[in-house]
Amino acid sequence: MPSSLLWAVDVHGKVYTLSTASQYWELCRDASLEFKRLAAVKQCCWGIASDQQIYIYVHLNEVPIRYQEETFENQRWNPMDGFCDHLLPSDRWQWSDITGLKHQPLKEFKLASQHWEWESNWYVDENIGGEPTDKGGWTYAIDFPATYTKSKRWNSCVRRRRWIRYRRYKSCNTWAKIPSQNTGPLPDPFHDIAVGGWEITDEPLGHLSVWAVTVLGKVFYRENINDQNPEGSSWTEIQTVGEVVQIACGPCDLVCAVLWEGQLIMRKGLNRENPKGNSWQIIEPQNSGNGFVQVSVGVNVLWAVTRDRKMWFRRGVCSENPIGTGWICMNIEMMMVNVGLNDQVWGIGSEDRSIYFRQGVTPTEYSGKAWKVIVANRDQDRSSCASSATSLVSAGYFFGDEVRWPFQPSTSDVDFSLEMEGIAEGTENILETIERDGCPHNKDVASSCPESKCDAVTSVFENISFNDETSEKSPQPIFESTSAQSWLAGGRQALQDDAKLDDAHSGLSPVNLDLAETSSASAAAIYPFGIEEHYVTDEQSLWAWVSGGGCDIEAHTQLSWFNVQSGQTFSIQSFSSYPQQTVWRKQIVQQLIERSKREVDDFKHYEQAVEQSVWIKKGTMQWWRDGKPHKWTDVKVALEQFTGNDGKRDGIFFIYYTYNDEKKLAVLSLACFDSRGIHGPPSHQAIWSVTCKGDIFVSEPSPSLEATSHPMPSDQLYWRQIGGHLRMIECNNQGIVWGIGYDHTTWVYTGGHGGGFFQGLTGSTDNIYTQSDVMCVYIYENQRWNPLTGYSSRGLPTDRYMWSDASGLQECTKAHTKPPSQWTWVSDWYIDFNAPGGTDRNGWQFAADFPASYHGYKTMKDFVRRRRWARKCKTVTTGPWFEVAPIGLRDLSLIPSMSQSAGDQVALWAISTKGDVLCRMGVTKQNAMGVSWLHIGTDQPFVSVSIGTYYQVWAIAKDGSAFYRGSVSPQNSTGDCWYHIPSPSKQKLIQVSVGRTSVCAVDENGNLWFRQGISPSYPQGSVWKHVSTNVRKVSVGPLDQVWIVADKVQGSHSLSCGTVCHRLGVQPQEPIGSCWDYGIGGGWDYVTVRANSMDSSHSRVQSTPVQEPVKLPPTQNGTAGAKSIKSLVVEQHEPDGRAVKC
C-alpha cells in the first residue's frame, strides 16, 4: 500500500506530517505560518491560520492540474454580409457559453486567483463529435439552439465555433491562501473547517465538500471544488438552528456540527444533486448539563468530546440513520478527536497532549478496542537521538527493563507528571539559559557561565527527595558519576579559577528515591538532564490538532509509529554492568507492582469502554455433515455480544461454513506443470490474459503458433494461472509486464510465479506481495408504466424480474445478492448514475420495452424504465505484483520491442482515470517500475492508447475519434503534436492496438477495424476497413499478429461470451489476414500477445533505420510534424490528417 500522511499542529502552530512509511514527524513547508485547525484528505490539506484565513496545501502531482475555459462564438447569416456578427435582438450573445444565456467574451476571462497561470492562448476546437470540422472550426444549424453539423447546408442560417484555453494551477507543495469573496457578502473570520464528501453517492471523481465556521457561528459551504479546481469558486452561507462552534464532514453524506449550547446537529438530505443538504436535525447529549465541544464523523461512526473532556461514541450511525441510536462513554479524557479514512480514529490526550490512535477499529467493531500513543519523534531530532541516549545513561537513569522514553507517555503517567511539575519548572529556565549562553564544560565558553547558574542547578537536585533506606543498601551512591555532578565540579573549578572543592559530592543530599506514588519507573525519566552534552533533550511534543482524513490505514496495516526509533534505542543489557543498582531496581519494580494492584482495585467499579461496544470473539470448530461427504468439516464460529437500547446485553452465535478446494487446485496445477515441464516464472515471449473474474493466466507460445502454413490451433495452448487479480494486462518481450486492477490501481510484475492459491508452496513464494482490488456488483431495478399508477413495480407476466441482472433473466435483489467468492462488501447499495446511455437526475433509463436501447430522458413512447444499483466489494490476495502509485490508470501500452539492450529505456504510455495522456520515464529491464510520469497535453480526455514497434503512438479520445502522435522517437519520447484521425462513419472507437505496421481498433458496437494506407511518409493511414463483429478487445503483436476476445463470433466452437480468437493468414501482403482460429471459449476478458515475437517461419519485413526524421505533410492550418521511424515497403496514400495543438 502506498504511503499516506497524518497531519498535525503543535501548540506553537507548526504543521507536521507523519508518513505511514516513516517514523518521524516532518515539518511542513511555509513554517512561517502558524495554524490553528487542519482538515486533510489524500490530495490536499485545508487549514485555518492565525490570521483567521483559510489556506490549502495541494500535493504536487506528476500530472498537472489543468482547467479548461471555453466560450462559443456565434454568427448569423444575412443576404448582405453572409455570416457576420450582426445578430437578431432575440438571438444569443455573440460570445456566450454553450447555452447562450451567459455573456462570455474572450477578454473577460480572468485567472481565478494568483495561484493560476495561463498555459496557452485561445484557439479554435476543430472537432465535433469525434469528426474534424471544416477550416475555422465552424458548425452549422438552422437556428439557435439546434443540432449542429460540420457541413454547411442551404438552410444553415446560424453557425458557431468553440474557443478553448487552459489554465494551470501552480501553487503546489505550499500553503496557498483561498481568495476572498469576489461577489456577495464577505464571510467573517473563520474559526473551524471540515473537508469530506468525496464518496457521496456517485459524485464526479475528485469532488470535495468543504464546510467552514466563522467566529460568529455561521456555516459556509465552498462551491465547485474538484480535481481541476482545488480552490473552488465561492462561499455559500448555510442556515443553521443556532450558533455553531465546530463542524465535521465525513467521506460520504454525514455532516455534523456542534452548537454553542452543546448540542449536535446532523445535516440531512445530502446527495449527488444537493451536496449541501436541506435541513438539520438535533442530537441531544447524554447529559444535558455536560454538552459537546467537538465532534468528528466518518462513514459509519460519530465520535464526540464533551466539556469534561470525556470521549463518546455514537451507536448505529449510517447513511440511512445519520442520528444513530445511543451514546457509549469511552471513559478516557481527550482534548479532541478525529475520524480518518476507513473510520480509523485519532485523538489528542487532555493531559499529556500526545496523539493517540484507536486500535481494533474494523467494519464489525467500529468502536475499536484500545488507545495507543504515537511515539514518533520530529525529523529535526534525528541527529540528537544518539546523544540523548548517552545523556540518559550518564545521568544515572538505570531503571532496568521497565525504562521507557520520555516521549512515551501513558494515562498512568499523569500523576507523576504533576508531581514533577515543580521540579520541571525549576529546571526548565536554567537549562534553557545554559543552552543559550554556553555550557561551562566547554573551556572556550566557561567564563560566560555565572556561578549563580551552577548554584541554582545544585539547589534543584538537592530538593529531590530520596529514600535513605535505598542509599544504605547500595554499596555506592547512586549518582556518583552522574553528568550533573561532573558538570557542577568542572563548572565551579572554571568559575572560581584555582578554588578547591573539598568534596565534589558533599553539596548533594543522600540519594533518596521515593517512588511509592509514581506510576512507572519510566516516569522518573520524563525530564532527563543530559547536561554534560551541548544540547538539552527536547520536551515531549505537545499537539493542538490532528487530522487523519488523508491517512489510509486499515485494520491489518502494520505501523512503526508505536515503537522506539532505531536511532534512539540503547541497550538495556548495558545496565547490567552496574551491579550496585540491582537491589535498587528490584525495589522500584516491587513498588510499581504494589501501586498497580492498588490502582486496579480502586477503579474496579469503573466500566470498561470496550464492554459497552459490540465485540466479537472468533474461533474454529468441527461439525458433522449428515449429507455428503458424511464427515467432520472445519467451520469458523463467531460470538457477537452487544448492548441493546435498554442496557441489557445480548449475543449472537454465528457459524461460517466454506467449502474450499484451493489446496486441491494448487496440487493439481503443480502436477500439470511437472507433466509439461513448466517450471519457474513465464518466459519473456509469453501470452498473458485475464478472465472475466480477474484471474491472470499465461501461456507459452511455440514457433508454429504464427506459422503461415499449418499453424498450431489456439485451443491447444496450455494456460497456467498466476496469482493476483487484474482487469487488464500488457507486456513486451523484455519481461516487463504491467497490469491495472478494477479499482484502476496500477501493478508491475515482479518476476515471481506464485501467490493466490499457490501461496506457501515450495518455490513460489519469492517476490510475492499482498494485492487488493475493489470492484462493483450491479443489479437493476425495473419498472413498467400503466395509466393508473404511472411507473411501478407491477410488470406484465412476460416481463423480466423487477429486480434482475443486466439480462433480466436472473432475479437479483439487494437482500439476496452476495459478493463473489473471496470478496467482501465494503459499501452499501447506491444508485449508479454512470450507466451506459446516460440517466436522468434520479438514475432512471427509459425505453419502449424490455429489452431495448435505453436512454437517459423520457419520451412519449417510453413504457419501461430501469436504473442500475451498485455496491462495492473488495478482495485481498497475493501475487507477483507490486503497486505503482499514486495515479490511477484506465489503459496503458508497452512498446513491443523486438530487440533491445537491458539498459535501454522502454516506452510506456498510459491513460489516467481523468483522461490524461501520460508517458512513463525510466522504465528499463532492471527497473520495470520506472521513475516518474510525464504529462502529454491534449484537448480532451482520452480513453485508450497504444504504441507500436517503431514508436507509432495512437490514441482514442472520449468522443470516439482517433489521434496519432507525431515525431515520437527514442530521442523524443513525448513527440510534438497530435494528428486527428476521423473515426469510421457513425462509429465511436473505444480501443486501439498498434503493432509493427498494423493498427486495429474496436468501436462501441463491437466492430473490429483495420487502418489501411499506413506508410513511412504518411503514418496516419488513409481509411478504416471493417474486419469483424462481436469483438470485445484486440491485441496486435510485434509481428502484426492479431488476437481478439470476441463475443459469440459466427462459426466459433462456442457461443459463450469471451472467446479467444487468433487471426490466420496475416502476412505483409495481406495484413488483414484471412480467417479466425477460435480458441477456448467462455470467460476471457483480455488478452495480449505484444511480447510474442517468436516466429521462425514468418516473413519479416526488411527495415533499415532512417536517421533523419520524416517530415509529415502539412495540414490545412499550416502545421506539420516529424516522425523518426524505419523505412517500410508499403504502398503510399494521399494525406488527410490534420495536426492539433498539444
N, C-alpha and C positions, 0 to 999 in steps of 0.2 A: 504494500500500500504506500502511495506517495506520502511524503511528509506534509503536515499541515501545522498551523500556528495557533497557539494560545496567546491572547493579548491581555496585558495587564497594565495598570497605572499604579505607581507607588505614591506615597504620601507627599512627595515633592513634585508631583505632576509629570514625572518622566514616564514615557511609554516604553514598555519592553515586550518582546515576543519570545516565546519558547516553542521551539520546533519539536514535533514528536520524534524526530531522529536525533535530537541534541540533548545535552544535559545542562545547558547554560542559557540564562536569560540574555538576550541581545538587545541593546539599546536601539530604539527606532531612530531613524534619521530625523532631522529638524529638531534636535534635542532642545533648542532654544524655546520651543513652545511648551507650555505647561497645560496639561489636560486634566479634566475632571471626570468625564464619562467616556466610555467606548462602547461601540456596538459593531462587532466584526462578523463578516461572512467570508467564504473562501476567497472570493476575488477582490475584496476590498475591506476597509475598516472605516467606519464613521466615528467621529469624536467631537466632543464639546471642549473647547479650550478655555483658558482662564479669562479670555475676553468675551465669553458667553456666545461665541460664534461657532458655527458648525464647519468642520473640516472633513475631507475624505482622503484616504490613502489608498490609491489603486495600485495593485501589484503589477509590475512590468511583465508583460506577456510577449512571447515571440511573435504573436500576431497582433499588429497594432489595432487600436480602437478607432474605427472609421465610421463616420456618419454621412449618409448621402442626402444632400439637399437637391431638390428637384422643383422645377417650375415649368409651366406649359405656355408656349407662345401660340396665340390663336389669331387666325385671319379669316376674312370673309371675301368672297368673290363678288365683283361688280362689273358691269359691262364696260366701264370706262378704264379702270385701272387693273382689272384682273384681281388676283388675290392681293390684298393690301391690309393695312392696319385699321382702316376705317370700318368699324363695326356698327351694327344697329344698336339703338338705345336699349333694346331688350336683350342684347347679347351679353355674354360673359365679358370679364375684363380681358384686355389684350394680353396681359401676363397674369396668370392665375394658377391655382392648384388644380388637381385633376378634376375636382367637382365644378370648378369655375366660379365658386362662391367667394373665394378669398383672393384679394389682390396681392400678387407676388412678383413685382418687377425685380430684375436681377440686382439692381443697385441697393435694394432694401434688405438684402440678405447680409446679416452681420454675424460675427462669431459669437457663440453663446456666452463665452467668458474668456478671460486671459489665458485659460488653460488649453485652448484650442488653437490650431493653426490650419490655414488652407493648404490642401495637398495638391491641388491643381486648379486651373482656370475652368470657366464654364465651357462645356462642349455639348454638341448635339448627340442624342442617342439615336442611332440609325438602325435600330431593331424594333420589330413589332411582332409579338407572339412567336419569337424564335426565327423569324424570317427578316432578311435585310430590306430596308425601305429604299426608295429612290434617293438620289443625291439630295442632301439637305435634311433628310430625316422626316419629311412631311408625311402625315397620314390624313386621309380624306374621308368626309362624311357628307350627308345631305344637309344636316343642321346640327346645332348644339342642343342637348347632347345626343349622341347617336353612336352606332357602331362604326368604328373607323377601320379603313382598309389602306393598304400600302399603294394601291393603284388609283389613279385619278380617272373618274368616270364623267360622262356627260352631265350627270345631275349632281356632281360634287360641288356644293356651294360654300362649304367651310373646310378648313384644314387646321391642323395643329402639329406641333412637334415638341418633344421633351428635351429640356436642358438639364444637365447634371453637373454637380460639383461636389467634391468630397472634402470634408474637414477631418483632421486627425487630432486625437487627444494626446497632449504632450506631457502632462504633469503626472507621470507615473513614478512610483517609489519615492514620493514626497507628499507632505501634507498640503493639500490644495483647499483653499477656502471656498465654500459654497457661496456663489454670488448672492447679493441681496435681491429682494423682490423688485422686479422692474415695474410691475404694474400692481395696482391694488394696495391694500393696507400692508405696511411693513410689519412682520411679526416682532413681538417683543424679544428681549434677550432670552436665549434658550437655556433650559435647566436640565433636560434629560432627553435621550434619544434611544430609539429601538429600530432594528433592521430585521426583516424577515420576509415572508410571503413568496419565496422563490419556488415553493411547491404547492401554491394554490392551484386547485384542480385545472390542469392543462393550461396553465399560464404560458405565454410565449417564453422561450428559453432566455434566461438572463434577467427576467423581471424581478424587481425588488420593491418591497413596500417599506418606506422609511417614515416613521412616526416620531414626532418631536413634541416636547412640552416646554412652554415658556415659563418665566418666573411668575407670571400672573395666573398660572394654572390653565392656560389654553392649550388645546391639542391641534397640531397641524400635520398634514399629510403631504409628502413630496410627490409630485406628479411626474409620470413618464420617465421612470428610471429603468434602464435596461443595459444590455451589454454594449450597445452602440452609443448610449448616452448615460454614462455613470453618474453625472451630476443631477440629472432630472431637469425639469423646466421651471416649476413654480411651486409655491406653498398654497395649500387649500386648508382653510380652518374647518375643523370638525367640532360640531356642537356636542357638549357633554352635559351631564346632570349635576355637575359641581366642579369645584376647583381640583385639578389633577396635579399630583406632585411627582408621579413617576409612571412610566408606561413600558410595556413589554410586548414583543411581537414574535410569534413562532414561525417556523418554516412554512406552515400551512395556513390555516384560516383561524388561528387563535390570536386574539389581541386583547390584552388585559391592562387595566390602569388602576392606580391607587388614588383614591380621593383624599382630600385634606382631613376628612373626618375619620379616616382609617378603613373605609370600606373599599371593596374591589368592584370594578365594573368591567363586564365582559362584552366585547363588541360582537354583534350578531349581524348576519346577512352578508358575510364576506364570501365572494365567489369570483368567478372569472370575469363576469360582466361588471361587477361592482367590488373591486378590491378594497374600497374604503368602508364597506358595510353600510348598515342603515339604522341601527339602534343600539342602545346599551342596556345591559341587564345587571343589576346589583347583586353582589355576593357578600353576605354578612360574615364578619369574623366569628371565630368560635366564642370569643369573649368580647362583648360589646364595649367593655372598658379598656380593652387592650387591642387597639386597631393595628392595621398593617401599615408598614412604612416602605416596603419594597416587594416586588413580585417579579417572577420570570416564568415564561411558558415555553413549551416545546411542541411536539406533535401530539402527544397524548398525556402530558404531565403539566402540573402547575405547582410551583413552589413559591412560598412567601415567607417574609420575615415580619414579625410583629414588633411593637415598640419596646418590649422587654428583650429583644434580640432572639427570641425563640424561633426555631425553624418549623414550618408547617408544610405538609404535603396534602394536596387535594386529590381525593379518590374519584375515579370514574370520569375523568376529563377526556373528551374526544371531540371530533368534529360534529357528531350528531348531538352530543350533550356537553357543550363547552363549559357549563357552570359546574359540572361534576356532581358528586353525591354527598361528600362529607370530608371533614378535616382529620388529619393524623399529625400529632405533635411528635417531633423528632428528638426532643429533649437534648438539644445542643444549641449553643448560642453562636449565632453568626451575624456579622455586620451586613452582609449582602449575599445573594445567591444568584447564580446564572445558569440557565439551561442551554446547552450547546447542541451540536449535531447528535443524532441518534438518541436524543433525550438524556445525554450524559449531563451530570450536574457538577458545578463548581461553586465554591463558597469562600468567603474570607472570614476567618475567625474573629470573634468580637474582642477577645483579649490580646492574642498574640499577633493579629493582623497577618497571619500566614494564609496561603492559598491551599484549600482542601479540595480533594477530588472524591466524589462518591463512587465507591466500588460496588460492583454487583448489579448495576442497572442493566436490565435485559428487557426484551419485549414481554416477558412473562412476569417480571418483577420490576416495575418502574421505580419503586421507592428505594431500590438498592439495598445494600447490606451494611456498609461501614464507611467511615470517612478516613481518608489517608492524606497526610500532609505532603505537599510537594517540596522537596529539599534542593531543587536545582539552584545553583548559585549564579551570580551575574557574570557576564562574559569578561568584564574587566578584572574580575577576581581570580582569573586562572593563574596569572603569574605569581599571585601571592599564596597559592594553595600550599605549596611545599613549605614555605617559611612559616605559615600558620600552624602546620602540624608540628614543626620544630619548636615553636613558641609554647604550644600546649604541653609538650613533653618536658621542656626545660622549666616550665612554671610549676611542675610538680603535680599535675592532674593525673595521678595514677589511680584510676578507678576500675581497673580490671576489665572484664569482658562487658561490663554494663555501660562503658563510656559511649556517649553519643556526642554528635557535633552540636555546636551552639545554634546552628540553623535548622535543627531537627526538633521543633517544639512539639508538644502534645498537650492535650487538655489537662493532663495532670501536672504539667509544669507551671501552671498559672500561679499556684500558691507560692512556690519558691521564687518565681519571678517577682512577685510582690514583696517578698521578704528581702530580696536582694536589691530592691529598687533604690533604697537609701544608699547602699554601697555603690551602686552604679552611678547615681548622681554625683557622689563624692569623687569618683574617679574619672568620669567622662570628660569634664572640663580640663582636668590635669593632663590626661593622656592626649587630648587634642592640642594643648599648649606645647607638650613635649614634641609631638609630631610636627608642629608648625615651626617651633624655634630650634629644633635640633635635639638630638639625644646626647647626653654627656658621655655616653660610652664611646662616642666618636671624639677623638682628641682634637680634631680640627674645629669642632663647634662646642667643645666643653665649656669654654669661657662664657658662652652665651646663655647657659642654663643657670638661673639663680638658685641659691641654696634653698630658698623657700619652697621650690617645687619638690625637691627631694624630701623635705620635712613633711610636706603635705601628703605625698605618696606614702611615707612611713606611717603617718597617722591613720591613713585608710587601712593599711594592713594591720595595724595594731588594734583597730576597732573590730576586727573579725574575731568572733568568739570561737575558741577551740576547746576540745574536751581534754582535760588533764589526764584522765584515765587512758585515753588513747595514746598520749605522748609517753606515758610511763611504759606502756607495753612496747613501744617502738624502741629499738636499740639506738637509733639516732634521730635527731629532729627531722620532721617530715620535709620541711622546706630548706634543708641545709644547703642545698646547692641551687636554689631557685634563681631564676634570672632577675627577679625583683630585688633580692638582696645583693646579688652580684652587681647589679646596676647601682644600688644605693652606695655600696662600698666604693666602687670606682668613681661614682659621681662626687662623693664628698671629698675623696682624695684630690680630684681635679679642682673642685671649688675652693678647698682650703689649702691649696698648694701642697706643702710638706706636712700638713697636720696629720697626726697619727690617730687612728681609730683603734681603741683598745680591743674591742671585740666587734667584729662585723655583725654578729647576731645578737648582741646584747640589747639592742634597741627594740627587739621584737618580743612580744609576749610569747609564752609557751604555746605551742601549737595545740589548738583545741577545736575540734570539728564536731559540732553537734548537728547531726543530720536527722534527728528523730522526726522533725516536722517536714522534711523535704520529700518530694515525690519520687525522685530518682537520683542516682549518683551523678548522672549527666547534668543535672540542673546546676551543680556546682561549677560547671564549665560554660555557663551561659555568658559570663563576662570574662574571657581569658585575658591575662595580662602578659602578652608577649613583648615585654618592654625591652628585652635585650636586642630585639630586631629593630630595624629602622622604619617600621610601619606598625600601625595598630590594626588588628583584625577588624574587618567590617562588622557592623552590628547586623542583627537579623533583619532581613528585608521586611519593611512594613508596607503592606499593599492597601490601596484605597478602592480599586475596582478591577474586575476581571471579566473577560468576555470569551466564551468558548464557541461562539457561533461559526467560527472558521476552523475549529479543531475537530478533525474527523477521527473519532475514537470509537471502536466497537468493543463489545464485551470481552472478546478474546485478544484484543490488542495488548501487546507487551510493551510497557514503557519503562524507561530508565530514569524517570524523574524521582522515584521514591527511594533511590539508593545513594549512598555517598559517592561523589565523583572520584574517579581513579586518581586524579591529581591531588585529592585531599586525604586519601586514605593513608593510614600509617599502621604499622604492625602492632597488633595488640600483644603479640608474644614478646615484643621488646620490653614490655613492662615486667616480665619475669626476671629481668636482670637486676631488679631491685628487691631482694628477698626481705628487706626490712619492712616493705609495705604490705606483706601478705596478711598479717593479722589485722591490720587496719582496714584493708579492703574487705575481708570477711565480715568484720563488724558492720561496715556500711551496708553490705548486702543483706545481713541479718536484719538491720534496722529497716531497710526498704521492704523486706518481706513482711515484717510486722505491720508496717504502716499500710501496705497494700491490703492486708487482711482487714485491718481496721476500717479502711475506706470502703471496701466492698460490703462489710457488714452494715455500715452506717447508711448505705444507699441501696440496700436490697429492696426497699419498698418502692423504688422508682421503677416504672415500667420501661422496658427496652423498646426503642423505636421500631426495630425490625419485627417485634412481636405484634405490632399493630398493623403491619402491612401484609400484603399477600406474599406468602413464601412457598417454595416448592422443594421437596426432597425427592431425589430421583434414585433409582436403583435397578437391578436386574433380577429376574427370577425365571423359572421354567413352568410351563403349564402343559397339560396333556391334551392333545388333539384327538377328539373322538373320531373325526373323519380322517381321510388320508392325509398324511402318511402314517397315522396312528403311532405317534411318538411324542416324546417330550420336546418342546420347542422353546428356544430362548425368547423372552419378551422383555420389554422395558416397562417399568412401572414408575408412577409419579404420584406423590401425595401432596395435594394443594390445600393449604389452610388459609382462611381469610376471616375477616371480621365483618359482620353484617351491620346494617344501619342501626339495629337495636343493640349493638355492642356485643352480641353473642357470637362466639366463634363457630365456624363450620368448616367442613373439609370434604374434598372430593378425591376419590382414588381412581387414577387412570391406568389403563393397560394398553400399551402400544405394541402391536404385532406387525412386523415387516418381514416379508419373505424375500431374502436377498441371495442371489446366486452369483454375486460378483466374484467370489473366490473360484467357483467352478468355471466361470467365463474366463478368468485370468489363466487358470491352468490349461484350459482347452486352447486358448490363444497361443500360449507358450509352446504347447505341443505342435501346433500348426507351424509356428516359426521354425522349430527344430526340424520338422519334416521337410521344409522347403529351404533349409539352410539360411534362414534370415536371422541375423544377429546384429545387435548394436543399433545405432541411430540410422535414419534413412540416408540414402545417398544424395549427392547434390543434384542428380538428374530426376529425382522422384516427382511423381504427380501427387499433388495434395488436393484433398476435397473435404467438404463439410456437409453433414447431413442436416435435415430439417430440424433435428433436435439439438444441433450444435456440436455433435460428436465429430472428432477430427480423424480422418483416415488418410493413409498414404500408400502408394503403390509404386513398385519398382518397374520401370518400363524396360522393354527389350528392344534391340535394334530393329527387329521385324515389325514393331508396332506401327512405324511410319513408312514401311516399305511400299513401293509403288505397285509391286505385284505380290499377291498372297500375303497381305498384312495380317498381323495377329489380331484376332477378334477382341474387341474391347471387353466383352463379357467374360473373357478368360483371365483378366487381370485379378491379382490377389491383393485385396485391401486389408491392411492391418491398422489397428487403432492406436492412436497416440493420445496420452492423457491431456485433458484440458477441455475448454468449452469456448467456441468462437462462432461468429456469424459469417465471416468471410476470411479468406487467406490468400496471400500472394507470396511468390518465391522467385528465385533465379538460380542459375547453375553455379553460384559461388557458395551455396549453402545458407544464404540469407533468407529467412522466412519471417514475414510479419503477418499478424492477424488482427482482426477487430471483433470485439465482443458485441453482444446485443445491446449493451449499455454504452456503446461507442468507445469503450476503453481500448487502447492500443497495446498489443503484446508482441514481443520479439522472441523468436525461437532461440533456446539456449544450447541446443545440441544434444539434449537427452532423448530418451525414448520410453520413459515410464510415466508414472503418475496415474491418476484416475483409479480404476480398479486394479492396476498393476502395482499400486503403492505397497512398498515393503518387500517386493520380490527381489531376488538376487540380481544384481547388475542393472537395475532400473531405477535407482534412487539418486544418481548423480544429476546435478543441475535441475532438480525438481523443486518447484516453488508452489506456494498456495495461489490459487486463482479463483476469483469470484466473478459472477456475471449476474445481471439483472435484466429481466425481460417482462413483457406484458402479456397477460392472458385476456382474450377478448370474448365477450358474449354480446348478443344482440337482443334488444327489446323491440318487438314487432307489434304494430297496431294497424287496424283497418277502420276506414271511415264508414259511418252509417248515418242516415238522415236524422235519427232521433238524438243520439248522444255525441255525434262527431267521431273523432278518433278515439278508439277504446281498445281494450284487450280482448274483445269478443270478435273472433275471426270466423271465417267460413269453415265448414267441415274439411274442405280441401286445402286450407291454408297451412302454412308452416306453424311450428310451435311459437307461441307468443314470446317465449324466451328460448333462444336457439343459438347455434353456431352460425358461421357465415353462410353455410349452405342451406340452413333451415331444416335439415334432415334429422338433426340430433337436438334433443331438448337440453338446454343449459341454463340453469337458474343460478342466482347469486349464492343461495344457500348450499347447493349441491355441487357446484363447480369446484374441483380440487386442483391444486397446483400439480405440475408434472412430478414424476418420481424424482426424489433427491432435491426437490425445490421446496422453499417455504415462502409463505406470504410475507410481504414487507410493507403493504399498504392496504387500504380499503378500496372498495369499488368506486370508481368515479367515471363521469361521462367523458368520452374521448371526442374532442372537437376537431381532431385532425384526420378523421376518416376520409378515405379516398372519395372524391366527388364533392367534398365540402359539406357543411352543415349550417343550419340556422342557429340562432342565438341559444337555443335550448338543446342543440346537438342532434336534431332530427334530420333525416334524409328522406326525400319523397320520391315516389314512383307511381306508375299507373297500376302495377300489380306485382306480385311476387313470382319469380324473381325478375328483376328488370334493371335498367340503368338508373342509378339513384343520383339525385342532385340535391343541393342544399337550399332550395326555395320551393314554395308550394305553388302549384298551378291548378287550373280548373279540372284537369284530367287526372290529378293525383289522388288515388283512393287508398293507398297504403303508405306507411312510413315506418322507419326504423331508426334506432340510434345505437351507437356502439358504446358498451361499457368496458372499462379496462381495469385491471388490477395487477400490480407489480409483484413479482416473485423473484427470489434470489437463490442461487446455488453457490456452494463453496466446494471446490475440488482441487486437485493438484495436477501439475503437468510441467513440461519443459518450456515454460513461458515466463518471461519477465516483463513487468509492466513498464510502458513508456508514458511518462507523464509530461505535462499536465493537460494537453489538448486532446479533446475527443474527436475521433475521425469517423467519417461515413464511407470513405473509399480511399484506396491507395494503390500504387503501382510501382513495382521494381523493374529496372531495365533488365531485359532478358539477355544479358551479355553472353557472348559465345566464348570469348577468350579474354581474360583479364588477369593481371597480376594481383597478388594478395593485398598489396598496399594501395592499389588504385581505388579512388572513390567511386562508389556505386550510386547512380542516380536513383532517387526515390521521390516520387511526387504523391501528394495526398490532398484530399478534400476534407475540411473540418466540418463539424456539425453545423456551423453557421454558414457554410458555403464558401469559405475562404480557400484559395488555392495555396498550398504550401510545398516547399521543397526542403527535404531533409539534408542537412550538411554533415559531412564527416562520416558517412556510412562506408565502412570497409569490411573486408572479410574478418579482420581481427576485432573490429568494433561494429558489430551488426546494429547496435542501437543508435549509432550516430552521435552527434553533438548537440545540434540545435535546429530549429525550424526557421526558414526564411519565407516571408510572406510575398506572394506574387499578386500584384494588383489586378482586379477585374472590375467590370462594370455592373455585374450582377452575381448572385450566388450560383455556384456550380454544384453539380451532384455526382459527377464521375470524371475520372482522369485515367490516362494510360500513356506509357512511354514505350516506344519501340526500340528495336535493337540498335538503330542508328540515331537515337536521341530525337525521334519524332514524338512530340507531345501533343496528344489530342485530349479534349475535354468536352463534357456535355454541361450546358448551362441549365438552370432551373426551368427556363421556358422551353426546353427541348431542343434547342439549336446546338450545333457542334462548333468547336473552336480549335484552331491549330496555333501552336506557339512557335513563332519564328525564331531562328538563329540560336536554338539550343544546341550546345556542344560541350565537350569536356572542359573547354576553356571558358565557356559562358554557360554555366549550369542553369541559369534562370531565363535565358532568352531575352528577346527585345520587346515583342508586341504580340497581341492576339489577332488571328485572322478568322473572321466569321465564316462558317460553313453552313449554308442553309440545310435544314433537315429535310427528309423525304416529304413529299407533298402530303399535307394534312396529317402528319405523324409527329409525335413528340418523343424524341430519343431519351433514354434513361441510363444507358450504359454503353461504354466503348472499350475496345481492346485492340492494341496495335502490336503487330509482330515485326518481321523483318521488312516486308514491303506491303503487307496486307493490313487493312483497317476494317474491322467489323463492328457493328453497333446493333443494339436492341432497342425497340421502341416500347411504349407503354402498353401496346396491344399484343406484345409477344412476337413481333415480326423481326427477323434477322436480316440485316442489310450489309452489303459489301460495297466499299468505296472504290470506284473504278477511276482509272486515269491518273494514278499517282506516279510521278516521275521525279528525278532529281531537280529538274528545273521548275517543277510545279508540284511540291509535296502535298498540296491540299487536295489533289484529285479533282475530278470533274463532275461525277454523277453517282447517286446511290442506286444500287441494284438489289432487288429483293431476292433472298435466298430461300428462306423457310419461314414457317409459322410455329406458334406454340413454343417459343423459345423463352426461357427464363433468364439464363446467364450465358455469356460467351467468353471463351478464353482463346487468344491467338498466341501461339508459341514462337520461339526464336527461329523455327524453320517454316513459319507461316502455317503450321498445322492448326486446325480449328476444332475445338471441343466445346460442347454446349451442355447445359442442363435443360431438358425440354419437358413439356407437359403434354402427354397424350399425342405424341407425334404419329402421324399416319404411317402405318407399316411397321411400327415398333413391336417388339415382343411383348410389351406390357403397356396397358393403358393407364397405369398408375402415374401419379404426379412425381416429377423429379427423376427423370431417366437421363443417365449419362450417355451422350452420343458423340461419335467421332466422325469427322468428315473425311471421306475417302476420295482419292484421286486428286489431291491438291498438288499441283506442280507449277513451276514458273510460267508455263504456257497456259495453264488452266488454274488460276489461283482460287477460283470459287469451288473447285472440286466437282465431283460427280454425284455422290450419293452419301447416305448416312449409314454408319455402322452403330447399331444400338447395343449399349452395354447393359449393366444391371439396372433394372427399373425400380423406381419407388424409393422415396425418402431422401434423395440427394437434393442439395440446395445450392452448392457452389463447387466448382472445380477449376483448377489452374494447372496448365501444362507449360508455363513460362520458364520452367527450369529444364525441360526436356529438350536438349539439343543432340540427343543420341540418335543418329540416323546414318548408317554407313552406306545405304543404297540410294539415299535421296540425292537428287541432282542439285548441288549447291549453285547459287548464283555467284558468278565471279564478280568480285568487288575490289576496287582499289581506292585507297583513301585520297580524298581531294583536300589539299592543304588550304586553298583559297575558298572562302565561303561563296556559295552560290547565291547570286542576287535573285530575290523573288521579284516577280513582275510588279510594277507599280499599280496601285489601285486607283479608283476614280478620284479619291481625295489626295492623291499625290504621294502617299506614304508607301514605303516598301520595307521589306525585312530581308535578313540574310540567314542562311542556314548552312552549317558545316555538316555534310553528310557524305556518304560514299556513292560513287557512280554506280548506277544500276541500269541494265539494258532493258528499259521498259518504254512502251510507246508514249509519246508526249501528246498533251492535250492543251487546249487553249485555257488560259486562266479565267476564273470567275469569282475569285475570293476578294475580300477587302480586309484591310487592316483596321483595327480599332485601338483606341488608346488603352494604356495599361492602367 
